[in-house]
């Protein structure tokens, strides 16, 4: 039986996870849908000077992060903010059903004369 490291465990346990590739203050979030980093995307970003910084994930509604190196912590903090914004955007309603219900409730009932 293979023992997972902390980063692999976070990815396996998370409902949503991304790898963070960084260069200076710039970063790229790479979705880990198949629980693995796409090799072509990794080669492409590495050719542009990006390096692996760690992983971010959401498990049971709680965000988590695992850095690959203490020097990557600043990049990971910036990436965590972008990841949180992306996740919050997914939670916003995609329609105006709440507004439609409010307008419906505000209509006059013709039975009340």
C-alpha positions as CSV (number, residue, x, y, z in Angstrom):
1,X,0.0,0.0,0.0
2,X,1.4,3.4,-1.0
3,X,1.2,6.2,1.5
4,X,0.1,9.6,0.1
5,X,2.0,12.7,0.9
6,X,0.1,15.7,2.2
7,X,-0.5,17.3,-1.2
8,X,-1.8,14.0,-2.7
9,X,-4.0,13.5,0.3
10,X,-5.5,17.0,0.0
11,X,-6.3,16.4,-3.7
12,X,-7.8,13.0,-3.1
13,X,-10.0,14.3,-0.2
14,X,-11.2,17.5,-1.9
15,X,-14.3,18.0,-4.0
16,X,-12.5,20.6,-6.0
17,X,-8.7,21.0,-6.2
18,X,-6.2,23.0,-8.3
19,X,-2.4,22.9,-8.7
20,X,-0.7,26.2,-8.3
21,X,2.2,27.0,-10.7
22,X,4.0,30.2,-10.0
23,X,6.7,32.6,-11.2
24,X,7.4,35.6,-9.0
25,X,4.0,37.0,-8.1
26,X,2.3,35.5,-11.1
27,X,0.5,32.2,-10.9
28,X,-1.6,29.8,-12.8
29,X,-4.4,27.6,-11.3
30,X,-4.6,24.3,-13.0
31,X,-7.8,22.3,-12.3
32,X,-7.1,18.7,-11.1
33,X,-10.3,17.1,-12.3
34,X,-8.8,13.7,-12.9
35,X,-6.7,14.1,-9.7
36,X,-3.6,14.5,-11.7
37,X,-1.8,17.4,-13.3
38,X,-2.0,17.3,-17.1
39,X,1.5,16.6,-18.4
40,X,1.2,18.8,-21.5
41,X,-0.1,21.8,-19.4
42,X,2.8,21.2,-16.9
43,X,5.4,21.2,-19.7
44,X,3.9,24.3,-21.3
45,X,3.9,26.3,-18.1
46,X,7.3,25.1,-17.1
47,X,8.7,26.3,-20.4
48,X,7.4,29.8,-19.5
49,X,9.3,29.7,-16.3
50,X,6.5,28.6,-13.9
51,X,7.2,26.1,-11.1
52,X,5.0,23.9,-9.0
53,X,4.1,25.8,-5.8
54,X,1.5,23.4,-4.2
55,X,-2.2,22.5,-4.2
56,X,-5.4,24.2,-3.1
57,X,-8.6,22.3,-2.4
58,X,-12.1,22.5,-0.9
59,X,-13.2,19.6,1.4
60,X,-16.6,19.7,3.2
61,X,-16.8,23.4,2.4
62,X,-13.4,24.2,4.1
63,X,-10.5,25.5,2.0
64,X,-7.1,23.9,2.5
65,X,-3.6,24.4,1.0
66,X,-0.4,22.5,0.9
67,X,2.8,24.3,-0.2
68,X,5.5,22.4,-2.0
69,X,8.1,24.7,-0.4
70,X,8.1,27.5,2.2
71,X,9.4,29.9,-0.5
72,X,6.2,29.3,-2.4
73,X,4.0,30.6,0.4
74,X,3.5,34.1,-0.9
75,X,2.5,32.8,-4.4
76,X,0.1,30.3,-2.7
77,X,-1.5,33.1,-0.6
78,X,-2.2,35.1,-3.8
79,X,-3.4,32.0,-5.6
80,X,-5.7,31.1,-2.6
81,X,-7.5,34.5,-2.9
82,X,-8.1,33.9,-6.7
83,X,-9.2,30.3,-6.0
84,X,-11.7,31.5,-3.3
85,X,-13.1,34.1,-5.7
86,X,-13.6,31.5,-8.3
87,X,-15.3,29.1,-5.9
88,X,-17.6,32.0,-4.7
89,X,-18.5,32.8,-8.3
90,X,-19.7,29.2,-8.7
91,X,-22.0,29.5,-5.7
92,X,-23.8,32.7,-7.0
93,X,-27.2,32.0,-8.4
94,X,-27.2,31.9,-12.2
95,X,-30.7,33.3,-12.6
96,X,-33.0,35.9,-11.2
97,X,-35.4,33.5,-9.5
98,X,-35.2,35.4,-6.2
99,X,-36.0,38.7,-7.8
100,X,-38.8,37.1,-9.8
101,X,-40.4,35.8,-6.6
102,X,-40.1,39.2,-5.0
103,X,-41.9,40.8,-8.0
104,X,-44.6,38.1,-8.0
105,X,-45.2,38.7,-4.3
106,X,-45.5,42.5,-4.9
107,X,-48.3,42.0,-7.5
108,X,-51.9,43.0,-6.5
109,X,-54.2,40.1,-5.9
110,X,-57.4,40.9,-8.0
111,X,-59.5,38.9,-5.6
112,X,-58.9,41.5,-2.9
113,X,-60.7,44.1,-5.0
